[in-house]
Amino acid sequence: MTGGKLPMAEHLYHEPVMVRETLTLLLTDPDGIYLDGTLGGGGHAAAILSGLREGKLIGFDRDPDAIAACRGAFGEELARGERSRVELVHGSYVLACSREDLRGRVQGILLDLGVSSHQLDEPSRGFSYRFDAPLDLRFGGDSSDEPSAAELLASLDEQEIADILYRYGEERSSRHIARAIVTARRHAPIRTTGQLRAIVERCVHPRQRTDALSRVFQALRIAVNRELEELETFLSCVPTLLCRGGRIVVITYHSLEDRIVKHALREMAGKGQSRQPPLLHVLTPKPLRPQPEEVARNRRSRSAKLRAAERI
């Protein structure tokens, strides 16, 4: 795989964001070990692999669909067996923190956070309010140990639901929507995205429905998958994974993620409230944003922010 050509499956699965900016900041040693914590369809991974010589790429994803897509996209490289430069791991990127073989040896780490186009566009996954489907929202689907969004809404009380919608979705009508959910489930279990959509739409002004639905589904997805907790856990172990001069690049898509990444990098650079000895040097004092032509080509890139740091 040369010249940065993306796997054919990638265009069907998910278009990677800010690839050029990512490679410029991430690739510093063609013989190093690189981690892609959020494989998706393998677009970023393919671009990283195209810049390696004797290096290795280890890709993680909780979504079995992503792993299956990457097994197909990287089939030729994987067929090399022990000589393969690619390793696929079906699981969270947090698993890297417990791998002794990676401690102090990783040259680059990429996290492209959020949800993939495939997850949003595949009706059966239940990630989007655009389709009526089982209300799941788990990255791992049926193979996941976490409760689905439907199970979460069935088990939490009104205050807990409101807290999730406000904390993870910054939804101003969180209490009203939570009350409506609890009222509705007394009559019938909320098992589908269509049921939840109808409840939310009854709670907000018609002009606010699209934004409210996006915030509610985002909040439930983050809660179900424990996305922010996993991000915080992983960022705390980044200095133990990176070798000296190794880099981390993180692409976020909403303020909750970006705030966590910004503060964690500042803390590890010795510029936070704790004033700990610096472990990282921040390479992006302000986050990089997609170029206008990329946003025009891929609307889902418009909210992306890229931050990077280097181990010292």
Disulfide bonds with the S-S distance in Angstrom:
Cys97-Cys237 2.04
